[in-house]
Amino acid sequence: MNQISKRPPIVSSLAELQQTINRLFDPTLIEQDYGISNLLNSDWIPSIDVKDNGSHFLITADIPGVDPKNIDVSMDNNILTIKGSKESKTKEERKNYVRFERSKGTFVRSISLPEIVDADKISAKTKNGVLEIIAPKNKGGTKKNIKIKK
């Protein structure tokens, strides 16, 4: 008696699922399709805190070792973007050898802010490796109560 064995449908579905998951984590596809290779290749991504201080939002980012000249802060359609590059060089000399270490990398962080932020009045400064951004709110704001008609 000749029996032809066929894979059960679930095995085929699992194989397809595995291929799909593998494609999701393939860096070449991500770079091509989504243009986020910098995110995957970054050595580090600065931590960001956002605090509502009533009249303004305070955004802080940890950026140790980054020269303020290499930081760009922009606001577009209520998306605050912080871009920067970091470069470091160290040299160690001892009796029998000299060691040079160099590293270079970029980072990008974007956060969505409410429409009540006055983009024209945003200010930024750095101190001790921390970027501080103050995003004032519009004085009038955009809050409005809407009556529901019967």
PyMOL commands that place a pseudoatom at each C-alpha (Angstrom):
pseudoatom trace, name=CA, resn=MET, resi=1, chain=A, elem=C, hetatm=0, pos=[0.000, 0.000, 0.000]
pseudoatom trace, name=CA, resn=ASN, resi=2, chain=A, elem=C, hetatm=0, pos=[1.522, 3.285, -1.142]
pseudoatom trace, name=CA, resn=GLN, resi=3, chain=A, elem=C, hetatm=0, pos=[0.944, 6.204, 1.165]
pseudoatom trace, name=CA, resn=ILE, resi=4, chain=A, elem=C, hetatm=0, pos=[1.816, 9.726, 0.186]
pseudoatom trace, name=CA, resn=SER, resi=5, chain=A, elem=C, hetatm=0, pos=[2.373, 11.808, 3.236]
pseudoatom trace, name=CA, resn=LYS, resi=6, chain=A, elem=C, hetatm=0, pos=[1.364, 15.391, 3.046]
pseudoatom trace, name=CA, resn=ARG, resi=7, chain=A, elem=C, hetatm=0, pos=[2.454, 18.028, 5.550]
pseudoatom trace, name=CA, resn=PRO, resi=8, chain=A, elem=C, hetatm=0, pos=[-0.394, 19.084, 7.747]
pseudoatom trace, name=CA, resn=PRO, resi=9, chain=A, elem=C, hetatm=0, pos=[-1.582, 22.650, 7.031]
pseudoatom trace, name=CA, resn=ILE, resi=10, chain=A, elem=C, hetatm=0, pos=[-0.402, 23.898, 10.405]
pseudoatom trace, name=CA, resn=VAL, resi=11, chain=A, elem=C, hetatm=0, pos=[3.227, 22.995, 9.651]
pseudoatom trace, name=CA, resn=SER, resi=12, chain=A, elem=C, hetatm=0, pos=[3.077, 24.932, 6.407]
pseudoatom trace, name=CA, resn=SER, resi=13, chain=A, elem=C, hetatm=0, pos=[1.552, 27.920, 8.209]
pseudoatom trace, name=CA, resn=LEU, resi=14, chain=A, elem=C, hetatm=0, pos=[4.250, 27.822, 10.881]
pseudoatom trace, name=CA, resn=ALA, resi=15, chain=A, elem=C, hetatm=0, pos=[6.961, 27.778, 8.214]
pseudoatom trace, name=CA, resn=GLU, resi=16, chain=A, elem=C, hetatm=0, pos=[5.394, 30.808, 6.537]
pseudoatom trace, name=CA, resn=LEU, resi=17, chain=A, elem=C, hetatm=0, pos=[5.157, 32.553, 9.901]
pseudoatom trace, name=CA, resn=GLN, resi=18, chain=A, elem=C, hetatm=0, pos=[8.846, 31.874, 10.559]
pseudoatom trace, name=CA, resn=GLN, resi=19, chain=A, elem=C, hetatm=0, pos=[9.790, 33.325, 7.150]
pseudoatom trace, name=CA, resn=THR, resi=20, chain=A, elem=C, hetatm=0, pos=[7.695, 36.435, 7.840]
pseudoatom trace, name=CA, resn=ILE, resi=21, chain=A, elem=C, hetatm=0, pos=[9.317, 36.934, 11.249]
pseudoatom trace, name=CA, resn=ASN, resi=22, chain=A, elem=C, hetatm=0, pos=[12.787, 36.499, 9.735]
pseudoatom trace, name=CA, resn=ARG, resi=23, chain=A, elem=C, hetatm=0, pos=[11.982, 39.164, 7.121]
pseudoatom trace, name=CA, resn=LEU, resi=24, chain=A, elem=C, hetatm=0, pos=[10.863, 41.563, 9.867]
pseudoatom trace, name=CA, resn=PHE, resi=25, chain=A, elem=C, hetatm=0, pos=[14.293, 41.412, 11.487]
pseudoatom trace, name=CA, resn=ASP, resi=26, chain=A, elem=C, hetatm=0, pos=[16.375, 41.412, 8.309]
pseudoatom trace, name=CA, resn=PRO, resi=27, chain=A, elem=C, hetatm=0, pos=[18.397, 44.671, 8.522]
pseudoatom trace, name=CA, resn=THR, resi=28, chain=A, elem=C, hetatm=0, pos=[18.812, 44.945, 4.748]
pseudoatom trace, name=CA, resn=LEU, resi=29, chain=A, elem=C, hetatm=0, pos=[15.053, 44.918, 4.231]
pseudoatom trace, name=CA, resn=ILE, resi=30, chain=A, elem=C, hetatm=0, pos=[14.447, 47.379, 7.030]
pseudoatom trace, name=CA, resn=GLU, resi=31, chain=A, elem=C, hetatm=0, pos=[17.043, 49.754, 5.597]
pseudoatom trace, name=CA, resn=GLN, resi=32, chain=A, elem=C, hetatm=0, pos=[15.566, 49.484, 2.102]
pseudoatom trace, name=CA, resn=ASP, resi=33, chain=A, elem=C, hetatm=0, pos=[11.901, 49.618, 2.960]
pseudoatom trace, name=CA, resn=TYR, resi=34, chain=A, elem=C, hetatm=0, pos=[11.810, 51.935, 5.935]
pseudoatom trace, name=CA, resn=GLY, resi=35, chain=A, elem=C, hetatm=0, pos=[15.008, 53.972, 5.820]
pseudoatom trace, name=CA, resn=ILE, resi=36, chain=A, elem=C, hetatm=0, pos=[15.734, 53.460, 9.501]
pseudoatom trace, name=CA, resn=SER, resi=37, chain=A, elem=C, hetatm=0, pos=[19.192, 52.009, 9.232]
pseudoatom trace, name=CA, resn=ASN, resi=38, chain=A, elem=C, hetatm=0, pos=[20.542, 54.714, 11.545]
pseudoatom trace, name=CA, resn=LEU, resi=39, chain=A, elem=C, hetatm=0, pos=[18.292, 53.443, 14.307]
pseudoatom trace, name=CA, resn=LEU, resi=40, chain=A, elem=C, hetatm=0, pos=[19.660, 49.928, 13.970]
pseudoatom trace, name=CA, resn=ASN, resi=41, chain=A, elem=C, hetatm=0, pos=[23.267, 51.016, 13.542]
pseudoatom trace, name=CA, resn=SER, resi=42, chain=A, elem=C, hetatm=0, pos=[23.339, 53.549, 16.369]
pseudoatom trace, name=CA, resn=ASP, resi=43, chain=A, elem=C, hetatm=0, pos=[25.749, 52.822, 19.182]
pseudoatom trace, name=CA, resn=TRP, resi=44, chain=A, elem=C, hetatm=0, pos=[23.332, 54.490, 21.549]
pseudoatom trace, name=CA, resn=ILE, resi=45, chain=A, elem=C, hetatm=0, pos=[20.095, 56.411, 21.567]
pseudoatom trace, name=CA, resn=PRO, resi=46, chain=A, elem=C, hetatm=0, pos=[19.798, 59.270, 24.064]
pseudoatom trace, name=CA, resn=SER, resi=47, chain=A, elem=C, hetatm=0, pos=[17.240, 58.879, 26.831]
pseudoatom trace, name=CA, resn=ILE, resi=48, chain=A, elem=C, hetatm=0, pos=[14.517, 61.525, 26.710]
pseudoatom trace, name=CA, resn=ASP, resi=49, chain=A, elem=C, hetatm=0, pos=[12.190, 62.787, 29.439]
pseudoatom trace, name=CA, resn=VAL, resi=50, chain=A, elem=C, hetatm=0, pos=[9.158, 65.015, 28.804]
pseudoatom trace, name=CA, resn=LYS, resi=51, chain=A, elem=C, hetatm=0, pos=[7.572, 66.919, 31.673]
pseudoatom trace, name=CA, resn=ASP, resi=52, chain=A, elem=C, hetatm=0, pos=[4.501, 69.159, 31.575]
pseudoatom trace, name=CA, resn=ASN, resi=53, chain=A, elem=C, hetatm=0, pos=[5.333, 72.215, 33.695]
pseudoatom trace, name=CA, resn=GLY, resi=54, chain=A, elem=C, hetatm=0, pos=[2.028, 74.000, 33.197]
pseudoatom trace, name=CA, resn=SER, resi=55, chain=A, elem=C, hetatm=0, pos=[3.066, 76.877, 30.946]
pseudoatom trace, name=CA, resn=HIS, resi=56, chain=A, elem=C, hetatm=0, pos=[5.570, 74.787, 28.977]
pseudoatom trace, name=CA, resn=PHE, resi=57, chain=A, elem=C, hetatm=0, pos=[6.922, 71.321, 28.304]
pseudoatom trace, name=CA, resn=LEU, resi=58, chain=A, elem=C, hetatm=0, pos=[10.432, 70.541, 29.491]
pseudoatom trace, name=CA, resn=ILE, resi=59, chain=A, elem=C, hetatm=0, pos=[12.216, 67.982, 27.330]
pseudoatom trace, name=CA, resn=THR, resi=60, chain=A, elem=C, hetatm=0, pos=[15.593, 66.690, 28.502]
pseudoatom trace, name=CA, resn=ALA, resi=61, chain=A, elem=C, hetatm=0, pos=[17.923, 64.367, 26.604]
pseudoatom trace, name=CA, resn=ASP, resi=62, chain=A, elem=C, hetatm=0, pos=[21.079, 62.734, 27.931]
pseudoatom trace, name=CA, resn=ILE, resi=63, chain=A, elem=C, hetatm=0, pos=[23.841, 63.450, 25.404]
pseudoatom trace, name=CA, resn=PRO, resi=64, chain=A, elem=C, hetatm=0, pos=[27.184, 63.009, 27.183]
pseudoatom trace, name=CA, resn=GLY, resi=65, chain=A, elem=C, hetatm=0, pos=[30.204, 63.687, 25.011]
pseudoatom trace, name=CA, resn=VAL, resi=66, chain=A, elem=C, hetatm=0, pos=[28.211, 65.299, 22.186]
pseudoatom trace, name=CA, resn=ASP, resi=67, chain=A, elem=C, hetatm=0, pos=[29.418, 68.716, 21.063]
pseudoatom trace, name=CA, resn=PRO, resi=68, chain=A, elem=C, hetatm=0, pos=[26.458, 71.160, 20.994]
pseudoatom trace, name=CA, resn=LYS, resi=69, chain=A, elem=C, hetatm=0, pos=[27.597, 72.223, 17.493]
pseudoatom trace, name=CA, resn=ASN, resi=70, chain=A, elem=C, hetatm=0, pos=[26.735, 68.689, 16.337]
pseudoatom trace, name=CA, resn=ILE, resi=71, chain=A, elem=C, hetatm=0, pos=[23.117, 68.787, 17.549]
pseudoatom trace, name=CA, resn=ASP, resi=72, chain=A, elem=C, hetatm=0, pos=[20.120, 69.852, 15.478]
pseudoatom trace, name=CA, resn=VAL, resi=73, chain=A, elem=C, hetatm=0, pos=[16.709, 70.431, 17.074]
pseudoatom trace, name=CA, resn=SER, resi=74, chain=A, elem=C, hetatm=0, pos=[13.715, 71.001, 14.810]
pseudoatom trace, name=CA, resn=MET, resi=75, chain=A, elem=C, hetatm=0, pos=[9.921, 71.055, 14.998]
pseudoatom trace, name=CA, resn=ASP, resi=76, chain=A, elem=C, hetatm=0, pos=[7.729, 70.025, 12.061]
pseudoatom trace, name=CA, resn=ASN, resi=77, chain=A, elem=C, hetatm=0, pos=[3.997, 69.274, 12.272]
pseudoatom trace, name=CA, resn=ASN, resi=78, chain=A, elem=C, hetatm=0, pos=[4.168, 68.924, 16.073]
pseudoatom trace, name=CA, resn=ILE, resi=79, chain=A, elem=C, hetatm=0, pos=[7.049, 66.433, 15.828]
pseudoatom trace, name=CA, resn=LEU, resi=80, chain=A, elem=C, hetatm=0, pos=[10.129, 67.534, 17.771]
pseudoatom trace, name=CA, resn=THR, resi=81, chain=A, elem=C, hetatm=0, pos=[13.269, 65.939, 16.314]
pseudoatom trace, name=CA, resn=ILE, resi=82, chain=A, elem=C, hetatm=0, pos=[16.695, 65.837, 17.913]
pseudoatom trace, name=CA, resn=LYS, resi=83, chain=A, elem=C, hetatm=0, pos=[19.555, 64.797, 15.611]
pseudoatom trace, name=CA, resn=GLY, resi=84, chain=A, elem=C, hetatm=0, pos=[23.199, 64.643, 16.438]
pseudoatom trace, name=CA, resn=SER, resi=85, chain=A, elem=C, hetatm=0, pos=[26.550, 63.054, 15.903]
pseudoatom trace, name=CA, resn=LYS, resi=86, chain=A, elem=C, hetatm=0, pos=[29.129, 61.942, 18.375]
pseudoatom trace, name=CA, resn=GLU, resi=87, chain=A, elem=C, hetatm=0, pos=[32.804, 61.422, 17.756]
pseudoatom trace, name=CA, resn=SER, resi=88, chain=A, elem=C, hetatm=0, pos=[35.432, 60.426, 20.252]
pseudoatom trace, name=CA, resn=LYS, resi=89, chain=A, elem=C, hetatm=0, pos=[39.154, 59.796, 20.076]
pseudoatom trace, name=CA, resn=THR, resi=90, chain=A, elem=C, hetatm=0, pos=[41.403, 58.474, 22.807]
pseudoatom trace, name=CA, resn=LYS, resi=91, chain=A, elem=C, hetatm=0, pos=[45.084, 57.829, 22.865]
pseudoatom trace, name=CA, resn=GLU, resi=92, chain=A, elem=C, hetatm=0, pos=[46.898, 55.703, 25.399]
pseudoatom trace, name=CA, resn=GLU, resi=93, chain=A, elem=C, hetatm=0, pos=[50.679, 55.503, 25.464]
pseudoatom trace, name=CA, resn=ARG, resi=94, chain=A, elem=C, hetatm=0, pos=[52.704, 53.085, 27.515]
pseudoatom trace, name=CA, resn=LYS, resi=95, chain=A, elem=C, hetatm=0, pos=[56.266, 51.895, 27.489]
pseudoatom trace, name=CA, resn=ASN, resi=96, chain=A, elem=C, hetatm=0, pos=[55.800, 49.199, 24.843]
pseudoatom trace, name=CA, resn=TYR, resi=97, chain=A, elem=C, hetatm=0, pos=[52.785, 50.350, 22.855]
pseudoatom trace, name=CA, resn=VAL, resi=98, chain=A, elem=C, hetatm=0, pos=[50.509, 53.157, 21.729]
pseudoatom trace, name=CA, resn=ARG, resi=99, chain=A, elem=C, hetatm=0, pos=[46.757, 52.589, 21.389]
pseudoatom trace, name=CA, resn=PHE, resi=100, chain=A, elem=C, hetatm=0, pos=[44.362, 54.815, 19.459]
pseudoatom trace, name=CA, resn=GLU, resi=101, chain=A, elem=C, hetatm=0, pos=[40.594, 54.393, 19.830]
pseudoatom trace, name=CA, resn=ARG, resi=102, chain=A, elem=C, hetatm=0, pos=[38.124, 56.183, 17.582]
pseudoatom trace, name=CA, resn=SER, resi=103, chain=A, elem=C, hetatm=0, pos=[34.354, 55.977, 17.461]
pseudoatom trace, name=CA, resn=LYS, resi=104, chain=A, elem=C, hetatm=0, pos=[31.764, 57.878, 15.518]
pseudoatom trace, name=CA, resn=GLY, resi=105, chain=A, elem=C, hetatm=0, pos=[27.991, 57.642, 15.308]
pseudoatom trace, name=CA, resn=THR, resi=106, chain=A, elem=C, hetatm=0, pos=[24.754, 59.494, 14.762]
pseudoatom trace, name=CA, resn=PHE, resi=107, chain=A, elem=C, hetatm=0, pos=[21.427, 59.477, 16.551]
pseudoatom trace, name=CA, resn=VAL, resi=108, chain=A, elem=C, hetatm=0, pos=[17.894, 60.678, 15.880]
pseudoatom trace, name=CA, resn=ARG, resi=109, chain=A, elem=C, hetatm=0, pos=[15.032, 60.938, 18.364]
pseudoatom trace, name=CA, resn=SER, resi=110, chain=A, elem=C, hetatm=0, pos=[11.560, 62.238, 17.523]
pseudoatom trace, name=CA, resn=ILE, resi=111, chain=A, elem=C, hetatm=0, pos=[8.644, 62.867, 19.834]
pseudoatom trace, name=CA, resn=SER, resi=112, chain=A, elem=C, hetatm=0, pos=[5.139, 64.091, 19.171]
pseudoatom trace, name=CA, resn=LEU, resi=113, chain=A, elem=C, hetatm=0, pos=[4.055, 67.180, 21.094]
pseudoatom trace, name=CA, resn=PRO, resi=114, chain=A, elem=C, hetatm=0, pos=[0.500, 68.535, 21.460]
pseudoatom trace, name=CA, resn=GLU, resi=115, chain=A, elem=C, hetatm=0, pos=[-0.736, 71.229, 19.090]
pseudoatom trace, name=CA, resn=ILE, resi=116, chain=A, elem=C, hetatm=0, pos=[-0.729, 73.768, 21.916]
pseudoatom trace, name=CA, resn=VAL, resi=117, chain=A, elem=C, hetatm=0, pos=[3.072, 74.093, 21.677]
pseudoatom trace, name=CA, resn=ASP, resi=118, chain=A, elem=C, hetatm=0, pos=[4.226, 77.423, 20.258]
pseudoatom trace, name=CA, resn=ALA, resi=119, chain=A, elem=C, hetatm=0, pos=[6.921, 76.225, 17.823]
pseudoatom trace, name=CA, resn=ASP, resi=120, chain=A, elem=C, hetatm=0, pos=[8.268, 79.770, 17.307]
pseudoatom trace, name=CA, resn=LYS, resi=121, chain=A, elem=C, hetatm=0, pos=[9.228, 80.090, 20.973]
pseudoatom trace, name=CA, resn=ILE, resi=122, chain=A, elem=C, hetatm=0, pos=[11.017, 76.764, 21.529]
pseudoatom trace, name=CA, resn=SER, resi=123, chain=A, elem=C, hetatm=0, pos=[14.491, 77.183, 23.036]
pseudoatom trace, name=CA, resn=ALA, resi=124, chain=A, elem=C, hetatm=0, pos=[17.308, 74.733, 23.735]
pseudoatom trace, name=CA, resn=LYS, resi=125, chain=A, elem=C, hetatm=0, pos=[20.540, 74.690, 25.725]
pseudoatom trace, name=CA, resn=THR, resi=126, chain=A, elem=C, hetatm=0, pos=[23.080, 72.142, 26.937]
pseudoatom trace, name=CA, resn=LYS, resi=127, chain=A, elem=C, hetatm=0, pos=[24.763, 71.793, 30.286]
pseudoatom trace, name=CA, resn=ASN, resi=128, chain=A, elem=C, hetatm=0, pos=[26.887, 68.950, 31.649]
pseudoatom trace, name=CA, resn=GLY, resi=129, chain=A, elem=C, hetatm=0, pos=[25.891, 66.503, 28.910]
pseudoatom trace, name=CA, resn=VAL, resi=130, chain=A, elem=C, hetatm=0, pos=[22.152, 67.192, 29.117]
pseudoatom trace, name=CA, resn=LEU, resi=131, chain=A, elem=C, hetatm=0, pos=[20.163, 68.886, 26.354]
pseudoatom trace, name=CA, resn=GLU, resi=132, chain=A, elem=C, hetatm=0, pos=[17.279, 70.916, 27.768]
pseudoatom trace, name=CA, resn=ILE, resi=133, chain=A, elem=C, hetatm=0, pos=[14.464, 72.020, 25.466]
pseudoatom trace, name=CA, resn=ILE, resi=134, chain=A, elem=C, hetatm=0, pos=[11.693, 74.335, 26.619]
pseudoatom trace, name=CA, resn=ALA, resi=135, chain=A, elem=C, hetatm=0, pos=[8.549, 74.196, 24.484]
pseudoatom trace, name=CA, resn=PRO, resi=136, chain=A, elem=C, hetatm=0, pos=[6.135, 76.941, 25.623]
pseudoatom trace, name=CA, resn=LYS, resi=137, chain=A, elem=C, hetatm=0, pos=[2.403, 76.446, 25.249]
pseudoatom trace, name=CA, resn=ASN, resi=138, chain=A, elem=C, hetatm=0, pos=[0.193, 78.918, 23.397]
pseudoatom trace, name=CA, resn=LYS, resi=139, chain=A, elem=C, hetatm=0, pos=[-1.339, 81.361, 25.853]
pseudoatom trace, name=CA, resn=GLY, resi=140, chain=A, elem=C, hetatm=0, pos=[-4.859, 80.881, 24.557]
pseudoatom trace, name=CA, resn=GLY, resi=141, chain=A, elem=C, hetatm=0, pos=[-4.395, 77.208, 23.981]
pseudoatom trace, name=CA, resn=THR, resi=142, chain=A, elem=C, hetatm=0, pos=[-6.613, 75.196, 21.725]
pseudoatom trace, name=CA, resn=LYS, resi=143, chain=A, elem=C, hetatm=0, pos=[-8.875, 73.651, 24.363]
pseudoatom trace, name=CA, resn=LYS, resi=144, chain=A, elem=C, hetatm=0, pos=[-12.540, 74.057, 23.688]
pseudoatom trace, name=CA, resn=ASN, resi=145, chain=A, elem=C, hetatm=0, pos=[-15.614, 72.413, 25.171]
pseudoatom trace, name=CA, resn=ILE, resi=146, chain=A, elem=C, hetatm=0, pos=[-18.124, 71.296, 22.567]
pseudoatom trace, name=CA, resn=LYS, resi=147, chain=A, elem=C, hetatm=0, pos=[-21.811, 71.180, 23.397]
pseudoatom trace, name=CA, resn=ILE, resi=148, chain=A, elem=C, hetatm=0, pos=[-23.673, 68.170, 22.172]
pseudoatom trace, name=CA, resn=LYS, resi=149, chain=A, elem=C, hetatm=0, pos=[-26.970, 69.020, 20.526]
pseudoatom trace, name=CA, resn=LYS, resi=150, chain=A, elem=C, hetatm=0, pos=[-30.045, 66.863, 21.055]
for i in range(1, 150): cmd.bond("trace and resi %d" % i, "trace and resi %d" % (i + 1))
show_as sticks, trace
zoom trace
